[in-house]
Every structure is written in C-alpha cells, then in structure tokens.
Amino acid sequence: MTHAGAEASVGSVEPPRWERAAALFVRWREGDSRAMDDLVRLMTPSLWHVVRAYGLDAALAQDVVQTTWLTLVRRHETILEPQAISGWLTMCARREAWRVGKLQRKADPTEAEALEPHLPVHESAEQTAEHDDESRRLWVAVAALNDRCQRLLRIVAFEERPDYARIAEDLAMPIGSIGPTRQRCLAKLRAVLEGAGWGGDEDGD
C-alpha cells in the first residue's frame, strides 16, 4: 500500500507499530515514565491523521489528541490486554473526534467543511510529527488530494484492521464504495507523487 514508507522506512526488521506500542505500554505501567514519552511519540502521528479525517481544524485536532492521551492515563487500568493499546487509542481518538466534530458542525455547519481543504500544509502538525522526509513528502501529497480522499486514506492508513462498516458510517459512504474509492484515491496519490518526481514503491498494496 502507498503508505508503506510511512510505516517501515526506519528499518526492515522493525516490529509493527502495535507491537512497539504494546511493549512501551507495559513498561510504562511497570513504572518506566520515559516509556510514556516514547509511546506518545510513536502513536501521536497516527492519532493525528485519524482525528483529522473527521474534518477538525488543527487546533481542535490537537485538543482531541491530547484528550485521548489524558483518557489513557485515567483509564489505563481498564486495558487488560497490552497488545490492544494501539487499537484502544485509535478508537478513543475516533470517538472523541466524532463528538467534537458533531459539536463543531452544530455551531457552524459550513465553515469547517469550507476551510478544511485550505488548511496550511507546509507548517502543519502532520509534517512536524512525521519521522522522516519520505513520510513527510507522502503526506504533503495526500494533502493535495480532495477532502474525501484525504479523510479516507488517513483512516485506512493508520488502522491495523480498518472497520469498513464504521468507516462507511463515519464518512457517510456506502460500504461497497469504500474499496473502489480507496483505489481511485491511491491512483490519484500515485499521480501526485510521480508528478513530484518521487519514484518509490508507493504503488504497492
């Protein structure tokens, strides 16, 4: 899949993100406070993109991500299986983003939707949160896509096992259209990357 560079560019033998998150979570609960800092650095880019898929502006997205981490601190004892921490954080962020987004739409049903495609790219938190130049360039290319493609790719790219039924509900899309829409969005992303002269292996799946 096109986002492979954002996942595994640091080293070919690096464990999956959910495994690293689980190990850090266990260390933190055993008393290693520095492990929480590492967990935040590991998972925040993922949470940021998932939250932004709900149409929140940069300030609200930052608030939602911060709320997600505070919720973990308050409720970590309810997580019985450490390997579930990545999915738990993602679900928590999605629920809070949906709640905040719903309140935002009630307050102003058009402004957020109108401004979202025009939010700044070069100074955005996406770029500063990414670990290397390759992933930075990838997400700059994603930002050049239309709003639907941005939101869909941000969710699909950062969930270990995307729930297509929930995605369909969240994005108001027929569940049968998610796969074809994803393929069209990836084709558009590939064209943007090729136009920028990036000839990596982004057309993999």
C-alpha positions as CSV (number, residue, x, y, z in Angstrom):
1,M,0.0,0.0,0.0
2,T,1.2,3.5,-0.7
3,H,1.7,4.4,2.9
4,A,4.3,1.6,3.5
5,G,7.1,4.2,3.5
6,A,5.4,6.0,6.5
7,E,5.2,2.7,8.4
8,A,8.6,1.0,7.9
9,S,11.2,3.3,6.5
10,V,13.3,3.2,9.6
11,G,14.4,-0.4,9.3
12,S,13.2,-3.6,7.6
13,V,13.2,-5.7,10.8
14,E,11.4,-3.2,13.0
15,P,8.4,-4.7,14.7
16,P,4.9,-3.5,13.7
17,R,3.8,-0.3,15.4
18,W,1.2,-2.1,17.5
19,E,3.9,-4.4,19.0
20,R,6.1,-1.5,19.8
21,A,3.2,0.3,21.4
22,A,2.3,-2.7,23.5
23,A,5.9,-3.1,24.8
24,L,6.0,0.6,25.7
25,F,2.6,0.5,27.4
26,V,3.8,-2.5,29.6
27,R,7.0,-0.6,30.5
28,W,5.0,2.5,31.5
29,R,2.6,0.5,33.7
30,E,5.6,-1.1,35.3
31,G,6.9,2.3,36.4
32,D,9.1,3.5,33.5
33,S,7.8,7.0,33.0
34,R,10.0,7.6,29.9
35,A,8.1,4.8,28.1
36,M,5.0,7.0,28.0
37,D,7.0,9.7,26.2
38,D,8.1,7.1,23.7
39,L,4.6,5.9,23.3
40,V,3.3,9.4,22.7
41,R,6.0,9.9,20.0
42,L,5.1,6.6,18.4
43,M,1.3,6.9,18.3
44,T,0.6,10.6,18.0
45,P,1.2,10.9,14.2
46,S,-1.3,8.0,13.7
47,L,-3.8,9.6,16.0
48,W,-3.4,13.0,14.4
49,H,-4.3,11.7,10.9
50,V,-7.2,9.7,12.2
51,V,-8.6,12.7,14.0
52,R,-8.1,15.0,11.0
53,A,-10.1,12.6,8.9
54,Y,-13.2,13.8,10.8
55,G,-12.8,17.3,9.4
56,L,-11.5,19.0,12.5
57,D,-9.2,22.0,12.2
58,A,-5.7,21.9,13.5
59,A,-6.5,23.4,16.9
60,L,-9.4,21.0,17.6
61,A,-7.4,18.0,16.3
62,Q,-4.6,18.8,18.8
63,D,-7.2,19.1,21.6
64,V,-8.7,15.7,20.7
65,V,-5.3,14.0,20.6
66,Q,-4.4,15.5,23.9
67,T,-7.7,14.4,25.4
68,T,-7.0,10.9,24.1
69,W,-3.7,10.7,26.0
70,L,-5.3,12.1,29.2
71,T,-8.0,9.4,28.8
72,L,-5.4,6.7,28.6
73,V,-3.7,8.0,31.8
74,R,-7.1,8.0,33.6
75,R,-8.4,4.6,32.3
76,H,-5.2,2.6,31.6
77,E,-6.2,0.0,34.3
78,T,-9.3,-1.0,32.2
79,I,-7.0,-2.2,29.4
80,L,-6.5,-5.9,30.1
81,E,-4.5,-6.8,27.0
82,P,-1.5,-4.6,26.3
83,Q,-1.5,-5.7,22.6
84,A,-4.8,-3.9,22.3
85,I,-3.3,-0.4,23.2
86,S,-2.9,0.7,19.6
87,G,-6.5,-0.1,18.7
88,W,-7.7,1.3,22.0
89,L,-6.0,4.7,21.4
90,T,-7.3,4.8,17.9
91,M,-10.9,4.1,18.9
92,C,-10.7,6.6,21.7
93,A,-9.5,9.3,19.3
94,R,-12.2,8.4,16.8
95,R,-14.9,8.7,19.3
96,E,-13.7,12.0,20.7
97,A,-13.2,13.4,17.2
98,W,-16.7,12.4,16.3
99,R,-18.1,14.0,19.4
100,V,-16.1,17.2,18.9
101,G,-16.9,17.3,15.2
102,K,-20.6,16.9,15.9
103,L,-20.5,19.9,18.3
104,Q,-18.5,21.9,15.7
105,R,-21.0,21.2,13.0
106,K,-23.8,22.3,15.2
107,A,-22.0,25.5,16.0
108,D,-21.2,26.3,12.3
109,P,-22.4,23.7,9.8
110,T,-20.4,25.1,6.9
111,E,-17.3,26.9,8.0
112,A,-15.2,23.8,9.0
113,E,-16.1,22.0,5.8
114,A,-15.3,25.0,3.6
115,L,-11.9,25.7,5.3
116,E,-10.6,22.1,5.6
117,P,-9.2,21.8,2.1
118,H,-7.4,25.1,2.5
119,L,-5.6,24.5,5.8
120,P,-1.9,25.1,5.6
121,V,0.3,22.2,4.5
122,H,3.9,23.3,5.0
123,E,3.5,24.5,8.6
124,S,1.1,21.7,9.6
125,A,1.5,19.4,12.5
126,E,1.4,16.4,10.1
127,Q,4.8,17.4,8.8
128,T,6.4,18.1,12.1
129,A,5.1,14.9,13.6
130,E,6.4,12.6,10.8
131,H,9.7,10.8,11.5
132,D,11.5,11.3,8.2
133,D,11.5,13.2,4.9
134,E,9.9,10.3,3.0
135,S,6.8,10.2,5.1
136,R,6.6,14.0,5.1
137,R,6.6,14.1,1.3
138,L,4.0,11.3,1.3
139,W,1.6,13.3,3.5
140,V,2.2,16.5,1.6
141,A,1.0,14.6,-1.5
142,V,-2.1,13.3,0.4
143,A,-2.9,16.9,1.3
144,A,-3.1,17.7,-2.4
145,L,-6.0,15.3,-2.8
146,N,-9.6,16.2,-2.4
147,D,-11.2,16.1,1.0
148,R,-12.9,12.7,0.7
149,C,-9.6,11.0,-0.4
150,Q,-7.7,12.7,2.4
151,R,-10.1,11.6,5.1
152,L,-10.4,8.0,3.7
153,L,-6.6,7.5,3.3
154,R,-5.9,8.9,6.8
155,I,-8.2,6.4,8.4
156,V,-7.3,3.4,6.3
157,A,-3.5,4.1,6.5
158,F,-3.3,4.3,10.3
159,E,-5.6,1.5,11.4
160,E,-4.2,-2.0,11.7
161,R,-7.5,-3.6,10.7
162,P,-9.8,-0.9,9.3
163,D,-13.5,-1.4,10.2
164,Y,-15.2,-0.7,6.8
165,A,-18.7,-0.6,8.4
166,R,-17.6,2.0,10.8
167,I,-15.7,4.0,8.2
168,A,-18.8,3.9,6.0
169,E,-20.8,5.3,8.8
170,D,-18.3,7.9,9.8
171,L,-17.7,9.2,6.3
172,A,-21.3,8.8,5.1
173,M,-20.2,6.5,2.3
174,P,-21.9,3.2,1.1
175,I,-19.7,0.4,2.4
176,G,-19.5,-1.1,-1.1
177,S,-17.9,2.1,-2.4
178,I,-15.0,2.2,0.1
179,G,-12.8,-0.2,-1.7
180,P,-13.3,1.3,-5.2
181,T,-12.9,4.8,-3.8
182,R,-9.8,3.8,-2.0
183,Q,-8.3,2.5,-5.2
184,R,-9.2,5.7,-7.1
185,C,-7.6,7.8,-4.3
186,L,-4.5,5.7,-4.3
187,A,-4.3,6.2,-8.1
188,K,-4.6,10.0,-7.6
189,L,-1.9,9.9,-4.9
190,R,0.4,7.9,-7.2
191,A,0.0,10.5,-9.9
192,V,0.8,13.3,-7.5
193,L,3.9,11.5,-6.2
194,E,5.1,10.8,-9.8
195,G,4.4,14.4,-10.7
196,A,6.6,15.4,-7.8
197,G,9.4,13.1,-9.1
198,W,9.1,10.6,-6.3
199,G,9.6,7.1,-7.9
200,G,9.4,5.0,-4.7
201,D,7.4,1.8,-4.4
202,E,4.2,3.7,-3.5
203,D,2.1,1.7,-5.8
204,G,2.3,-1.4,-3.7
205,D,-0.7,-2.5,-1.6
